Amino acid sequence: VSGWMQGNTNGSIGTNTTSSTSPSSPATPFPLKEDLEIHIQGTDHQIIDPLRHQKEARVVERANRAIKELNNAIIAHRTVSTGRILPSGDIILRTEGLEDVEQLARAAQDWCLSFGGKATIKRRTYRVVMNGVNCQLNLAAAPARIKADNLGRLASAPTAITYTGWLLGP
């Protein structure tokens, strides 16, 4: 397109006139495959073993049917697109979007039961190392303080701080 950067003298393209206050970059529009996966653990072998010898579509059908049968307006329109059974009996389901993963994970205690009475979603965990933190902070109070200091960033995703500790030294 001819002249698409007219009037832009610094070579960058601005989308609005206000600057962002967030120090982190925006989320990638193309999430990683792992971000679109739901890992179900604690499945019942009596339910899973017959599905092993059938097509992948049977696992997907079972998950989508369980989601629809809940009649939960928040997840009723959500679906999984692919699925596979791991040798351990765990199941990996994949959705088409991050919002689907988040909403299905929040309602997992209901629809995951179609794979066994003890089936739950295995939550992904992340290690975070922070530099420049006051190490005099009480470790028992650290999770609450970290959440309070980062409330805006952590509000959009279910977050749990499961461990805090100090790595002191060079």
DSSP file with accessible surface (Angstrom, degrees, kcal/mol):
  #  RESIDUE AA STRUCTURE BP1 BP2  ACC     N-H-->O    O-->H-N    N-H-->O    O-->H-N    TCO  KAPPA ALPHA  PHI   PSI    X-CA   Y-CA   Z-CA
    1    1 A V    >         0   0  160      0, 0.0     3,-1.1     0, 0.0     2,-0.2   0.000 360.0 360.0 360.0 125.4    0.0    0.0    0.0
    2    2 A S  T 3   +     0   0  125      1,-0.2     0, 0.0     2,-0.1     0, 0.0  -0.429 360.0   3.2 -69.8 131.0    1.5    3.2   -1.1
    3    3 A G  T >  S+     0   0   32     -2,-0.2     3,-1.6     1,-0.1    -1,-0.2   0.724  76.3 147.4  73.9  24.1    2.2    5.8    1.6
    4    4 A W  T <  S+     0   0  165     -3,-1.1    -2,-0.1     1,-0.3    -1,-0.1   0.737  75.0  42.1 -69.4 -18.0    1.2    3.6    4.6
    5    5 A M  T >  S+     0   0   57      8,-0.0     3,-1.9     2,-0.0    -1,-0.3   0.144  80.2 143.7-112.8  23.6    3.8    5.2    6.9
    6    6 A Q  T <  S+     0   0  164     -3,-1.6     3,-0.1     1,-0.3     0, 0.0  -0.339  71.3  19.6 -62.1 138.2    3.3    8.8    5.8
    7    7 A G  T 3  S+     0   0   84      1,-0.2     2,-0.8     2,-0.0    -1,-0.3   0.396  95.6 110.4  83.7  -2.9    3.7   11.1    8.7
    8    8 A N    <   +     0   0   48     -3,-1.9     3,-0.4     1,-0.2    -1,-0.2  -0.849  38.0 170.6-106.3  99.5    5.6    8.6   10.8
    9    9 A T        +     0   0  143     -2,-0.8    -1,-0.2     1,-0.2    -3,-0.0   0.687  67.3  57.7 -87.5 -19.4    9.1    9.9   11.0
   10   10 A N  S    S-     0   0  115      2,-0.2    -1,-0.2     1,-0.0     3,-0.1   0.483 103.7-118.3 -94.8  -0.4   10.7    7.6   13.5
   11   11 A G  S    S+     0   0   53     -3,-0.4     2,-0.3     1,-0.3    -2,-0.1   0.411  77.8 110.0  86.1  -6.0   10.0    4.3   11.7
   12   12 A S        -     0   0   63     -7,-0.0     2,-0.6     0, 0.0    -1,-0.3  -0.717  65.5-128.0-103.0 157.6    7.7    2.8   14.4
   13   13 A I        -     0   0  108     -2,-0.3     2,-0.4    -3,-0.1    -8,-0.0  -0.902  20.9-156.3-105.8 119.3    4.0    2.3   14.1
   14   14 A G        -     0   0   65     -2,-0.6     3,-0.1     1,-0.1    -6,-0.0  -0.763  13.6-173.1 -95.6 140.4    2.0    3.7   16.9
   15   15 A T  S    S+     0   0  134     -2,-0.4     2,-0.3     1,-0.3    -1,-0.1   0.685  72.6   1.2-104.1 -25.1   -1.5    2.3   17.7
   16   16 A N        -     0   0  107      2,-0.1    -1,-0.3     1,-0.0     0, 0.0  -0.973  66.7-117.5-152.7 171.1   -2.5    4.8   20.3
   17   17 A T  S    S+     0   0  147     -2,-0.3     2,-0.4    -3,-0.1    -1,-0.0   0.619  86.5  84.1 -91.1 -11.3   -1.2    7.9   22.0
   18   18 A T  S    S-     0   0  101      1,-0.0     2,-0.2    -3,-0.0    -2,-0.1  -0.726  75.8-128.6 -94.2 142.2   -1.0    6.6   25.6
   19   19 A S        -     0   0  106     -2,-0.4     2,-0.2     1,-0.1    -2,-0.1  -0.559  25.3-108.1 -86.5 152.5    2.0    4.6   26.7
   20   20 A S        -     0   0   99     -2,-0.2    -1,-0.1     1,-0.1     0, 0.0  -0.535  16.1-157.5 -77.8 142.5    1.6    1.3   28.4
   21   21 A T        +     0   0  144     -2,-0.2    -1,-0.1     2,-0.0    -2,-0.0   0.485  65.0 101.7 -95.8  -4.0    2.3    1.1   32.1
   22   22 A S        -     0   0   52      1,-0.1    -2,-0.1     2,-0.1     0, 0.0  -0.682  60.4-155.6 -83.7 128.4    3.0   -2.6   32.0
   23   23 A P  S    S+     0   0  104      0, 0.0     2,-0.2     0, 0.0    -1,-0.1   0.683  73.2  78.2 -75.8 -15.8    6.7   -3.5   32.0
   24   24 A S  S    S-     0   0   71      1,-0.1    -2,-0.1    -3,-0.0     3,-0.1  -0.596  88.2-107.3 -93.5 157.9    6.0   -6.9   30.3
   25   25 A S        -     0   0  102     -2,-0.2     3,-0.1     1,-0.1    -1,-0.1  -0.424  45.4 -91.2 -78.1 156.8    5.3   -7.4   26.7
   26   26 A P        -     0   0  117      0, 0.0    -1,-0.1     0, 0.0     0, 0.0  -0.217  54.2 -82.6 -66.2 159.2    1.7   -8.3   25.6
   27   27 A A        -     0   0   92      1,-0.1    -3,-0.0    -3,-0.1     0, 0.0  -0.280  50.8-102.7 -61.8 144.9    0.7  -11.9   25.3
   28   28 A T        -     0   0   84      1,-0.1    -1,-0.1    -3,-0.1     4,-0.0  -0.437  19.0-137.6 -68.1 139.5    1.6  -13.6   22.1
   29   29 A P  S    S+     0   0  105      0, 0.0    -1,-0.1     0, 0.0    -2,-0.1   0.683  97.2  55.9 -73.0 -13.8   -1.3  -14.0   19.7
   30   30 A F  S    S-     0   0  167      0, 0.0    -2,-0.1     0, 0.0     0, 0.0  -0.850  83.1-155.7-119.5  95.0   -0.1  -17.5   18.9
   31   31 A P        -     0   0   40      0, 0.0     5,-0.0     0, 0.0     2,-0.0  -0.248  26.6 -97.1 -68.0 158.3    0.1  -19.5   22.2
   32   32 A L    >>  -     0   0  106      1,-0.1     3,-0.9    -4,-0.0     4,-0.7  -0.345  32.6-112.4 -67.5 155.5    2.3  -22.6   22.5
   33   33 A K  G >4 S+     0   0  135      1,-0.3     3,-1.2     2,-0.2     4,-0.2   0.889 118.5  57.5 -56.5 -40.0    0.7  -26.0   21.9
   34   34 A E  G >4 S+     0   0   96      1,-0.3     3,-1.1     2,-0.2    -1,-0.3   0.795  98.6  59.9 -63.1 -30.1    1.3  -26.8   25.6
   35   35 A D  G <4 S+     0   0   46     -3,-0.9    -1,-0.3     1,-0.2    -2,-0.2   0.710 104.2  50.8 -70.4 -20.2   -0.8  -23.7   26.6
   36   36 A L  G << S+     0   0   25     -3,-1.2    59,-2.4    -4,-0.7     2,-0.3   0.340  94.0 100.9 -97.4   6.4   -3.8  -25.2   24.8
   37   37 A E  E <   -A   94   0A  41     -3,-1.1     2,-0.5    57,-0.2    57,-0.2  -0.704  54.1-158.8 -99.6 145.9   -3.5  -28.5   26.5
   38   38 A I  E     -A   93   0A   4     55,-3.2    55,-2.7    -2,-0.3     2,-0.7  -0.990  12.4-156.3-117.8 120.7   -5.5  -29.9   29.4
   39   39 A H  E     -A   92   0A  42     -2,-0.5    83,-3.3    83,-0.5     2,-0.5  -0.886   6.6-163.3-103.3 114.5   -3.8  -32.8   31.2
   40   40 A I  E     +AB  91 121A   0     51,-3.1    51,-2.3    -2,-0.7     2,-0.3  -0.868  12.3 178.9-101.6 126.2   -6.2  -35.1   33.1
   41   41 A Q  E     + B   0 120A  71     79,-3.1    79,-2.4    -2,-0.5    48,-0.0  -0.755  54.0  47.3-119.4 167.0   -4.6  -37.4   35.7
   42   42 A G  S    S+     0   0   40     -2,-0.3    76,-0.5    77,-0.2    -1,-0.2   0.792  73.9 167.1  74.8  28.4   -6.1  -39.9   38.1
   43   43 A T        -     0   0   17     -3,-0.2     2,-0.6    75,-0.1    73,-0.3  -0.278  40.7-108.0 -73.8 163.1   -8.2  -41.6   35.4
   44   44 A D    >>  -     0   0   60     71,-2.7     4,-2.5     1,-0.1     3,-1.2  -0.813  17.1-148.2 -94.3 122.8  -10.0  -44.9   35.8
   45   45 A H  H 3> S+     0   0   94     -2,-0.6     4,-2.5     1,-0.3    -1,-0.1   0.799  97.0  62.4 -62.9 -28.4   -8.3  -47.7   33.8
   46   46 A Q  H 34 S+     0   0  165      1,-0.2    -1,-0.3     2,-0.2    70,-0.1   0.814 113.0  36.5 -67.2 -26.6  -11.7  -49.5   33.4
   47   47 A I  H <> S+     0   0   45     -3,-1.2     4,-0.6    68,-0.2    -2,-0.2   0.865 122.8  42.7 -87.5 -41.2  -12.9  -46.4   31.5
   48   48 A I  H >X S+     0   0    0     -4,-2.5     4,-1.3    67,-0.2     3,-0.8   0.897 101.2  65.0 -77.6 -42.2   -9.6  -45.6   29.7
   49   49 A D  H >X S+     0   0   66     -4,-2.5     3,-0.7     1,-0.3     4,-0.7   0.889 101.0  50.0 -56.2 -43.8   -8.4  -49.0   28.6
   50   50 A P  H 34 S+     0   0   70      0, 0.0     3,-0.5     0, 0.0    -1,-0.3   0.853 109.4  53.9 -63.3 -28.1  -11.3  -49.6   26.1
   51   51 A L  H X< S+     0   0   12     -3,-0.8     3,-1.5    -4,-0.6    -2,-0.2   0.744  92.8  73.0 -75.4 -22.6  -10.7  -46.2   24.6
   52   52 A R  H << S+     0   0   79     -4,-1.3    -1,-0.2    -3,-0.7    -3,-0.1   0.846  97.6  47.0 -59.7 -36.1   -7.0  -47.0   24.0
   53   53 A H  T 3< S+     0   0  165     -4,-0.7    -1,-0.3    -3,-0.5     2,-0.2   0.346 104.9  74.6 -92.6   6.3   -7.8  -49.3   21.1
   54   54 A Q  S <  S-     0   0   85     -3,-1.5     5,-0.1     1,-0.2    -3,-0.0  -0.594  95.2 -74.7-108.9 176.8  -10.2  -47.0   19.4
   55   55 A K    >>  -     0   0  170     -2,-0.2     3,-1.7     1,-0.1     4,-0.6  -0.260  41.6-109.9 -69.8 157.4   -9.7  -43.8   17.4
   56   56 A E  H >> S+     0   0  101      1,-0.3     4,-1.7     2,-0.2     3,-0.9   0.817 113.6  72.4 -53.8 -32.2   -8.6  -40.6   19.1
   57   57 A A  H 3> S+     0   0   51      1,-0.3     4,-3.0     2,-0.2    -1,-0.3   0.797  87.2  62.5 -59.9 -27.7  -12.1  -39.2   18.2
   58   58 A R  H <> S+     0   0  105     -3,-1.7     4,-2.2     2,-0.2    -1,-0.3   0.890 104.0  47.2 -67.1 -38.7  -13.7  -41.4   20.9
   59   59 A V  H <X S+     0   0    3     -3,-0.9     4,-2.2    -4,-0.6    -2,-0.2   0.928 114.1  47.4 -66.1 -43.8  -11.7  -39.6   23.7
   60   60 A V  H  X S+     0   0   18     -4,-1.7     4,-2.8     1,-0.2     5,-0.3   0.923 111.5  51.3 -63.6 -43.9  -12.7  -36.3   22.2
   61   61 A E  H  X S+     0   0   88     -4,-3.0     4,-2.6     1,-0.2     5,-0.2   0.915 109.5  49.9 -57.9 -46.6  -16.3  -37.3   21.9
   62   62 A R  H  X S+     0   0   67     -4,-2.2     4,-2.1     2,-0.2    -1,-0.2   0.919 113.3  45.6 -61.5 -44.2  -16.4  -38.5   25.6
   63   63 A A  H  X S+     0   0    0     -4,-2.2     4,-2.2     2,-0.2    -2,-0.2   0.946 114.8  46.7 -65.0 -47.2  -14.9  -35.2   26.8
   64   64 A N  H  X S+     0   0   33     -4,-2.8     4,-2.4     1,-0.2    -2,-0.2   0.882 111.7  51.4 -65.4 -36.8  -17.2  -33.0   24.7
   65   65 A R  H  X S+     0   0  109     -4,-2.6     4,-2.6    -5,-0.3    -1,-0.2   0.930 109.9  49.8 -64.9 -43.0  -20.3  -35.0   25.7
   66   66 A A  H  X S+     0   0   10     -4,-2.1     4,-0.8    -5,-0.2    -2,-0.2   0.901 111.0  50.1 -62.4 -38.8  -19.3  -34.6   29.4
   67   67 A I  H >< S+     0   0    0     -4,-2.2     3,-0.7     1,-0.2     5,-0.5   0.941 113.8  44.3 -65.0 -46.3  -18.9  -30.8   28.9
   68   68 A K  H >< S+     0   0   98     -4,-2.4     3,-1.4     1,-0.2    -2,-0.2   0.886 106.9  59.4 -67.2 -38.8  -22.3  -30.5   27.1
   69   69 A E  H 3< S+     0   0  131     -4,-2.6    -1,-0.2     1,-0.3    -2,-0.2   0.684  91.0  70.9 -68.4 -16.7  -24.2  -32.6   29.6
   70   70 A L  T << S-     0   0   58     -4,-0.8    -1,-0.3    -3,-0.7    -2,-0.2   0.762  88.8-147.1 -67.6 -26.4  -23.2  -30.3   32.5
   71   71 A N    <   +     0   0  146     -3,-1.4     2,-0.7    -4,-0.4    -3,-0.1   0.859  41.3 155.0  56.7  35.6  -25.6  -27.6   31.2
   72   72 A N    >>  -     0   0   48     -5,-0.5     4,-2.3     1,-0.1     3,-0.9  -0.867  39.0-150.5 -93.6 113.7  -23.1  -25.1   32.5
   73   73 A A  T 34 S+     0   0   89     -2,-0.7     4,-0.4     1,-0.3    -1,-0.1   0.783  92.1  59.4 -58.6 -27.6  -23.7  -21.9   30.4
   74   74 A I  T 34 S+     0   0   95      1,-0.2    -1,-0.3     2,-0.1    29,-0.1   0.869 123.1  18.6 -72.2 -34.2  -20.0  -20.9   30.9
   75   75 A I  T X4 S+     0   0    1     -3,-0.9     3,-1.8    -8,-0.1    -2,-0.2   0.496  93.8  99.5-115.6  -4.1  -18.6  -24.0   29.3
   76   76 A A  T 3< S+     0   0   33     -4,-2.3    -3,-0.1     1,-0.3    -2,-0.1   0.828  90.2  44.2 -56.8 -32.8  -21.4  -25.5   27.3
   77   77 A H  T 3  S+     0   0  119     -4,-0.4    -1,-0.3    -3,-0.1     2,-0.2   0.507  94.5 100.6 -91.2  -2.1  -20.1  -24.0   24.0
   78   78 A R    <   +     0   0   31     -3,-1.8     2,-0.3   -11,-0.1    -3,-0.0  -0.559  50.2 179.1 -84.1 146.7  -16.5  -25.0   24.7
   79   79 A T        -     0   0   57     -2,-0.2    17,-0.5   -12,-0.1     2,-0.4  -0.955  27.8-126.3-141.8 160.5  -15.0  -28.0   23.0
   80   80 A V        -     0   0    3     -2,-0.3    15,-0.3   -20,-0.2   -16,-0.1  -0.842  15.1-163.1-103.0 147.1  -11.8  -30.0   22.8
   81   81 A S        +     0   0   42     13,-3.3     2,-0.3    -2,-0.4    14,-0.2   0.770  67.4  13.6-103.1 -32.0  -10.4  -30.6   19.4
   82   82 A T  E     +C   94   0A  49     12,-1.3    12,-2.7   -22,-0.1     2,-0.3  -0.953  60.8 177.9-140.7 162.5   -7.9  -33.4   19.9
   83   83 A G  E     -C   93   0A   2     -2,-0.3     2,-0.3    10,-0.2    10,-0.2  -0.984   5.5-173.4-161.9 153.3   -7.0  -35.9   22.6
   84   84 A R  E     -C   92   0A 120      8,-2.1     8,-2.6    -2,-0.3     2,-0.5  -0.990  23.2-126.5-149.3 153.7   -4.7  -38.8   23.3
   85   85 A I  E     -C   91   0A  33     -2,-0.3     6,-0.2     6,-0.2     5,-0.1  -0.890  25.5-142.2-103.1 126.4   -4.2  -41.3   26.1
   86   86 A L    >   -     0   0   40      4,-3.1     3,-2.2    -2,-0.5    -2,-0.0  -0.441  28.4-106.3 -81.1 158.5   -0.7  -41.5   27.5
   87   87 A P  T 3  S+     0   0  123      0, 0.0    -1,-0.1     0, 0.0    -2,-0.0   0.828 121.2  59.8 -54.5 -29.5    0.8  -44.9   28.5
   88   88 A S  T 3  S-     0   0   71      1,-0.1     3,-0.1     2,-0.1    -3,-0.0   0.645 121.4-107.5 -72.4 -15.1    0.2  -43.9   32.2
   89   89 A G  S <  S+     0   0    0     -3,-2.2    -1,-0.1     1,-0.4   -46,-0.1   0.263  79.0 132.1 100.6 -11.6   -3.5  -43.6   31.6
   90   90 A D        -     0   0   29     -5,-0.1    -4,-3.1   -48,-0.1     2,-0.4  -0.345  49.6-136.2 -66.9 158.6   -3.4  -39.8   31.8
   91   91 A I  E     -AC  40  85A   0    -51,-2.3   -51,-3.1    -6,-0.2     2,-0.5  -0.956   9.7-157.0-122.7 137.8   -5.2  -37.9   29.0
   92   92 A I  E     -AC  39  84A   9     -8,-2.6    -8,-2.1    -2,-0.4     2,-0.4  -0.970  15.7-176.8-112.4 119.4   -4.1  -34.9   27.0
   93   93 A L  E     -AC  38  83A   0    -55,-2.7   -55,-3.2    -2,-0.5     2,-0.4  -0.907  10.0-152.4-112.8 145.5   -6.9  -32.9   25.5
   94   94 A R  E     -AC  37  82A  60    -12,-2.7   -13,-3.3    -2,-0.4   -12,-1.3  -0.958   7.4-165.4-122.0 139.0   -6.3  -29.8   23.3
   95   95 A T        -     0   0    2    -59,-2.4   -15,-0.1    -2,-0.4     3,-0.1  -0.551  29.4-117.9-108.9 178.5   -8.5  -26.9   22.7
   96   96 A E  S    S+     0   0  139    -17,-0.5     2,-0.3    -2,-0.2   -16,-0.1   0.598  89.1  25.1 -94.0 -13.7   -8.5  -24.1   20.1
   97   97 A G  S  > S-     0   0   21    -61,-0.1     4,-1.7     1,-0.1     3,-0.2  -0.991  70.9-117.8-151.8 159.2   -8.0  -21.2   22.5
   98   98 A L  H  > S+     0   0   83     -2,-0.3     4,-2.5     1,-0.2     5,-0.2   0.852 113.3  58.4 -63.8 -36.5   -6.6  -20.1   25.8
   99   99 A E  H  > S+     0   0   94      1,-0.2     4,-2.5     2,-0.2     5,-0.3   0.897 104.3  52.1 -62.4 -38.6  -10.0  -19.0   27.0
  100  100 A D  H  > S+     0   0   28      2,-0.2     4,-2.6     1,-0.2     5,-0.3   0.931 109.7  48.9 -62.3 -45.2  -11.4  -22.5   26.5
  101  101 A V  H  X S+     0   0   24     -4,-1.7     4,-2.3     1,-0.2    -2,-0.2   0.942 112.8  47.9 -59.7 -47.5   -8.5  -24.0   28.5
  102  102 A E  H  X S+     0   0   48     -4,-2.5     4,-1.8     1,-0.2    -2,-0.2   0.938 115.1  43.1 -62.0 -47.7   -9.1  -21.5   31.4
  103  103 A Q  H  X S+     0   0   25     -4,-2.5     4,-1.4     1,-0.2    -1,-0.2   0.903 115.0  48.9 -69.2 -40.0  -12.9  -22.0   31.5
  104  104 A L  H  < S+     0   0    0     -4,-2.6    -1,-0.2    -5,-0.3    -2,-0.2   0.876 110.2  52.7 -66.6 -35.7  -12.7  -25.8   31.2
  105  105 A A  H >< S+     0   0    9     -4,-2.3     3,-1.0    -5,-0.3     4,-0.3   0.889 106.2  53.5 -66.4 -37.0  -10.1  -26.0   33.9
  106  106 A R  H 3< S+     0   0  115     -4,-1.8     3,-0.3     1,-0.2    -1,-0.2   0.830 116.7  37.5 -67.2 -31.4  -12.3  -24.0   36.3
  107  107 A A  T >X S+     0   0    9     -4,-1.4     3,-1.7     1,-0.2     4,-1.2   0.222  84.5 113.2-102.1  15.6  -15.2  -26.4   35.8
  108  108 A A  H <>  +     0   0    7     -3,-1.0     4,-2.1     1,-0.3     5,-0.3   0.800  59.5  71.7 -61.8 -33.4  -13.0  -29.5   35.7
  109  109 A Q  H 34 S+     0   0  121     -3,-0.3    -1,-0.3    -4,-0.3     4,-0.1   0.758 107.7  38.2 -60.1 -17.0  -14.2  -31.1   38.9
  110  110 A D  H X4 S+     0   0   79     -3,-1.7     3,-0.7     2,-0.1    -2,-0.2   0.913 121.7  34.2 -97.0 -56.2  -17.5  -31.8   37.1
  111  111 A W  H >< S+     0   0    3     -4,-1.2     3,-1.5     1,-0.2    -2,-0.2   0.797 107.6  65.8 -78.6 -24.3  -16.7  -32.9   33.5
  112  112 A C  G >< S+     0   0    0     -4,-2.1     3,-2.3     1,-0.3    -1,-0.2   0.764  82.9  79.0 -66.4 -22.1  -13.4  -34.7   34.3
  113  113 A L  G X  S+     0   0   86     -3,-0.7     3,-1.5    -5,-0.3    -1,-0.3   0.689  74.0  76.5 -63.1 -14.5  -15.4  -37.3   36.3
  114  114 A S  G <  S+     0   0   28     -3,-1.5    -1,-0.3     1,-0.3    -2,-0.1   0.667  95.7  49.6 -69.7 -11.3  -16.4  -38.9   33.0
  115  115 A F  G <  S-     0   0    0     -3,-2.3   -71,-2.7     1,-0.4    -1,-0.3   0.322 133.3 -43.2-105.1   3.9  -12.8  -40.3   32.9
  116  116 A G    X   -     0   0    2     -3,-1.5     3,-1.5   -73,-0.3    -1,-0.4  -0.519  56.0 -93.8 142.5 152.0  -13.0  -41.7   36.5
  117  117 A G  T 3  S+     0   0   67      1,-0.3    -4,-0.1    -2,-0.2   -74,-0.1   0.700 124.3  39.6 -64.4 -20.9  -14.1  -40.7   40.0
  118  118 A K  T 3  S+     0   0  179    -76,-0.5    -1,-0.3    -3,-0.1     2,-0.2   0.243  84.0 132.3-111.3  10.5  -10.6  -39.4   40.9
  119  119 A A    <   +     0   0    3     -3,-1.5     2,-0.3    -7,-0.1   -77,-0.2  -0.450  26.6 161.2 -69.7 132.2   -9.8  -37.7   37.6
  120  120 A T  E     -B   41   0A  71    -79,-2.4   -79,-3.1    -2,-0.2     2,-0.4  -0.938  42.8 -94.9-141.8 166.6   -8.5  -34.1   38.0
  121  121 A I  E     -B   40   0A  24     -2,-0.3     2,-0.7   -81,-0.2   -81,-0.2  -0.715  32.9-131.7 -87.0 131.5   -6.6  -31.6   35.9
  122  122 A K        -     0   0  105    -83,-3.3   -83,-0.5    -2,-0.4     2,-0.3  -0.750  26.8-136.1 -80.7 117.1   -2.9  -31.6   36.5
  123  123 A R        -     0   0  138     -2,-0.7     2,-0.3   -85,-0.1   -85,-0.0  -0.552  12.3-122.5 -77.3 137.6   -2.0  -27.9   36.9
  124  124 A R        -     0   0  115     -2,-0.3     2,-0.3     1,-0.0    -1,-0.1  -0.579  28.6-156.1 -76.1 140.8    1.0  -26.6   35.1
  125  125 A T        -     0   0  118     -2,-0.3     2,-0.4     2,-0.0    -1,-0.0  -0.878   6.2-160.8-119.4 154.0    3.5  -25.0   37.5
  126  126 A Y        -     0   0  150     -2,-0.3     2,-0.4     2,-0.0    -2,-0.0  -0.994  13.4-137.2-134.5 137.9    6.2  -22.4   36.8
  127  127 A R        -     0   0  245     -2,-0.4     2,-0.4     2,-0.0    -2,-0.0  -0.807  21.2-167.8 -92.5 137.7    9.3  -21.5   38.6
  128  128 A V        -     0   0  113     -2,-0.4     2,-0.5     2,-0.0    -2,-0.0  -0.992   7.1-163.1-128.8 126.2    9.9  -17.8   39.0
  129  129 A V        -     0   0  108     -2,-0.4     2,-0.5     2,-0.0    -2,-0.0  -0.938  10.6-165.1-108.1 127.5   13.2  -16.4   40.2
  130  130 A M        -     0   0   98     -2,-0.5     3,-0.4     3,-0.0     2,-0.3  -0.952   3.6-155.0-117.0 132.3   13.1  -12.7   41.2
  131  131 A N  S    S+     0   0  153     -2,-0.5    -2,-0.0     1,-0.2     0, 0.0  -0.742  73.3  29.1 -99.8 152.3   16.1  -10.5   41.7
  132  132 A G  S    S+     0   0   88     -2,-0.3     2,-0.4     1,-0.3    -1,-0.2   0.721  78.9 147.0  76.8  22.2   16.2   -7.5   44.0
  133  133 A V        -     0   0   55     -3,-0.4     2,-0.7     1,-0.1    -1,-0.3  -0.725  58.8-107.4 -91.8 140.7   13.6   -8.7   46.5
  134  134 A N    >   -     0   0  108     -2,-0.4     3,-1.5     1,-0.2    -1,-0.1  -0.516  27.8-161.0 -67.1 111.0   14.0   -7.8   50.1
  135  135 A C  T 3  S+     0   0   50     -2,-0.7    -1,-0.2     1,-0.3     4,-0.1   0.474  81.7  76.0 -77.9   0.4   15.1  -11.1   51.8
  136  136 A Q  T 3   +     0   0  167      2,-0.1    -1,-0.3     3,-0.0     2,-0.1   0.568  69.3 115.2 -84.6  -6.7   14.0   -9.8   55.2
  137  137 A L  S <  S-     0   0   41     -3,-1.5     2,-0.2     1,-0.1     5,-0.1  -0.377  80.5-106.4 -64.6 134.9   10.4  -10.4   54.2
  138  138 A N    >>  -     0   0  104      1,-0.2     4,-1.1    -2,-0.1     3,-0.7  -0.456  22.5-140.2 -62.9 125.7    8.8  -13.1   56.3
  139  139 A L  T 34 S+     0   0   65      1,-0.3     3,-0.2    -2,-0.2    -1,-0.2   0.832 101.2  56.8 -61.2 -31.8    8.4  -16.3   54.1
  140  140 A A  T 34 S+     0   0   88      1,-0.2     4,-0.3     2,-0.1    -1,-0.3   0.857 113.1  40.3 -68.4 -31.6    5.0  -17.0   55.6
  141  141 A A  T <> S+     0   0   46     -3,-0.7     4,-2.1     1,-0.2    -1,-0.2   0.582  93.2  89.9 -90.9 -10.2    3.8  -13.6   54.5
  142  142 A A  H  X S+     0   0    1     -4,-1.1     4,-3.0     1,-0.2     5,-0.3   0.898  82.3  51.9 -59.4 -47.5    5.6  -13.6   51.1
  143  143 A P  H  > S+     0   0   37      0, 0.0     4,-2.4     0, 0.0    -1,-0.2   0.937 112.8  45.5 -58.3 -43.2    2.8  -15.2   49.0
  144  144 A A  H  > S+     0   0   69     -4,-0.3     4,-2.4     1,-0.2    -2,-0.2   0.907 114.7  48.4 -65.2 -40.5    0.2  -12.7   50.1
  145  145 A R  H  X S+     0   0  134     -4,-2.1     4,-2.6     2,-0.2    -1,-0.2   0.918 111.5  49.2 -66.0 -43.0    2.6   -9.8   49.6
  146  146 A I  H  X S+     0   0   36     -4,-3.0     4,-1.2     1,-0.2    -2,-0.2   0.931 113.1  47.3 -63.2 -43.9    3.6  -11.0   46.1
  147  147 A K  H  < S+     0   0   84     -4,-2.4     3,-0.3    -5,-0.3     7,-0.2   0.916 112.8  48.8 -63.8 -42.6   -0.1  -11.4   45.1
  148  148 A A  H >< S+     0   0   68     -4,-2.4     3,-1.0     1,-0.2    -2,-0.2   0.915 111.6  49.0 -64.5 -40.9   -1.0   -8.0   46.5
  149  149 A D  H 3< S+     0   0   97     -4,-2.6    -1,-0.2     1,-0.2    -2,-0.2   0.721 121.4  35.5 -70.2 -22.2    1.9   -6.3   44.7
  150  150 A N  T 3X S+     0   0   51     -4,-1.2     4,-2.4    -3,-0.3     3,-0.5   0.010  75.2 129.8-120.9  28.3    1.0   -7.9   41.4
  151  151 A L  H <> S+     0   0  118     -3,-1.0     4,-1.6     1,-0.2    -1,-0.1   0.882  72.3  52.1 -54.7 -43.6   -2.8   -8.0   41.7
  152  152 A G  H  4 S+     0   0   72      1,-0.2     4,-0.4    -4,-0.2    -1,-0.2   0.888 114.3  42.2 -63.1 -38.3   -3.3   -6.4   38.2
  153  153 A R  H  4 S+     0   0  121     -3,-0.5     3,-0.3     1,-0.2    -1,-0.2   0.846 118.5  43.7 -77.4 -34.5   -1.1   -9.0   36.5
  154  154 A L  H >< S+     0   0   51     -4,-2.4     3,-1.0    -7,-0.2    -2,-0.2   0.627  93.6  80.3 -89.0 -11.9   -2.4  -12.0   38.4
  155  155 A A  T 3< S+     0   0   73     -4,-1.6    -1,-0.2    -5,-0.3    -2,-0.1   0.806  86.3  58.1 -67.0 -29.2   -6.1  -11.2   38.2
  156  156 A S  T 3  S+     0   0   87     -4,-0.4    -1,-0.2    -3,-0.3    -2,-0.1   0.630 109.4  42.7 -80.4 -11.0   -6.6  -12.5   34.7
  157  157 A A  S <  S-     0   0   45     -3,-1.0     2,-0.3    -4,-0.1    -1,-0.1  -0.990  92.1-103.7-135.6 142.3   -5.4  -16.0   35.4
  158  158 A P        -     0   0   70      0, 0.0     2,-0.4     0, 0.0    -3,-0.1  -0.498  51.0-177.7 -63.5 123.7   -6.0  -18.4   38.2
  159  159 A T        +     0   0   54     -2,-0.3     2,-0.4    -5,-0.1    -5,-0.0  -0.986  19.2 179.6-131.9 137.4   -2.8  -18.2   40.2
  160  160 A A        -     0   0   77     -2,-0.4     2,-0.8   -13,-0.0     0, 0.0  -0.994  20.1-146.7-135.7 128.8   -1.5  -20.0   43.3
  161  161 A I        +     0   0   51     -2,-0.4     3,-0.1     1,-0.1    -2,-0.0  -0.864  22.3 175.1 -92.9 113.3    1.9  -19.5   44.9
  162  162 A T        +     0   0  127     -2,-0.8     2,-0.3     1,-0.3    -1,-0.1   0.662  60.4  16.1 -97.3 -18.6    2.8  -22.9   46.3
  163  163 A Y        -     0   0  183      2,-0.0     2,-0.4   -20,-0.0    -1,-0.3  -0.975  54.3-175.6-155.6 139.4    6.3  -22.3   47.6
  164  164 A T        +     0   0   32     -2,-0.3     2,-0.3    -3,-0.1   -22,-0.0  -0.992  19.6 148.7-132.7 143.7    8.5  -19.4   48.4
  165  165 A G        -     0   0   27     -2,-0.4     2,-0.5   -23,-0.0    -2,-0.0  -0.976  40.3-106.0-163.0 167.2   12.1  -19.5   49.5
  166  166 A W        -     0   0   82     -2,-0.3     2,-0.8   -31,-0.0    -2,-0.0  -0.881  12.6-160.9-108.0 133.6   15.3  -17.6   49.3
  167  167 A L        -     0   0  156     -2,-0.5     2,-0.3     2,-0.1    -2,-0.0  -0.880  26.8-176.5-106.2  94.4   18.3  -18.5   47.1
  168  168 A L        +     0   0  131     -2,-0.8    -2,-0.0   -33,-0.0     0, 0.0  -0.729  34.3  45.4 -98.5 142.0   21.0  -16.6   48.9
  169  169 A G              0   0   63     -2,-0.3    -2,-0.1     0, 0.0     0, 0.0  -0.623 360.0 360.0 122.1-178.2   24.6  -16.4   47.7
  170  170 A P              0   0  185      0, 0.0    -2,-0.0     0, 0.0     0, 0.0  -0.162 360.0 360.0 -71.8 360.0   26.5  -15.8   44.5
